[in-house]
Amino acid sequence: MRLDDIRAVLGPVDETLIAQISRTDATVEELAEAWGWLNADEAMINEGRPLPRGRVAELVAILEAAEPDPEE
């Protein structure tokens, strides 16, 4: 996945996150699905989609860890 692909899905992100995402060898579609699960999980469940597995689940974990803590 190219840098432009990652930024097209996530917007501006730091180099560390880009490197973590790149190491997964995920596709743009998998990144977009992971972003969807992170930001609209109820909609994904209502559509009857199975819970994320494989690279999508790995991407969800990476993206969750990169989110700022709302309590800070």
N, C-alpha and C positions, 0 to 999 in steps of 0.2 A: 504494500500500500504506500502511495506517495504522500509526501507532506501536504500537498494541496488537497488530497482526498480526505486526510484527517481533519484539516482545517475546514473543509466544506461541510463536514458533519458536525464538528464540535465548536467551530469558531476559533478564536485565538487561544492557543494553549502553549504551555512552556515546553522546553526541550526535553525535560525529564519524562513528562507524560508522553510526548511523541515517541521517545525511545522505547518506553514500556509497551506502548501499543504496537509499534513496529516489530518488536520481538515476538509477538503472538502469531505473526504470519496470517492474521485475519484479513478478510476481504472488507471492502467498503460496506457491503451489505450487512456483514456481521457487526461492524462497528455501529452502523445505523440502528440495527436491531437492539444492540446493547444500550445505546443512548435512549431508545424508545422504552426499554424496560426500566431504565433508571428514572426517566422523567414522566412516564405515563403507564406504570405497571397495571393499574386498574383497567385501563382501556385494552391492554394486551390480553389480560385475563378474560375480560368480557368478550373479546374476539375468539376466545377458545384456544389461544396459542399455548403450547406446552411451555413450562418454565424453562429458562435458558439453560443450555448445556454446552459443554465443550468450550470452544473459543469465545462464544457469546457470553457464557458465564464468566470466563476469565476476564473479558473486557469489562463486564459489569463490575467485577471486583476492583479492577484497576481504576475505573472511573469513580466508583464510590470512595475509594481511598484518596483520590485526588480532590474530592469536594471539600470545601472549607467546613469546619465544624460550626454549626449554627449557634452553639452555646459560647463560642469564643468571641 
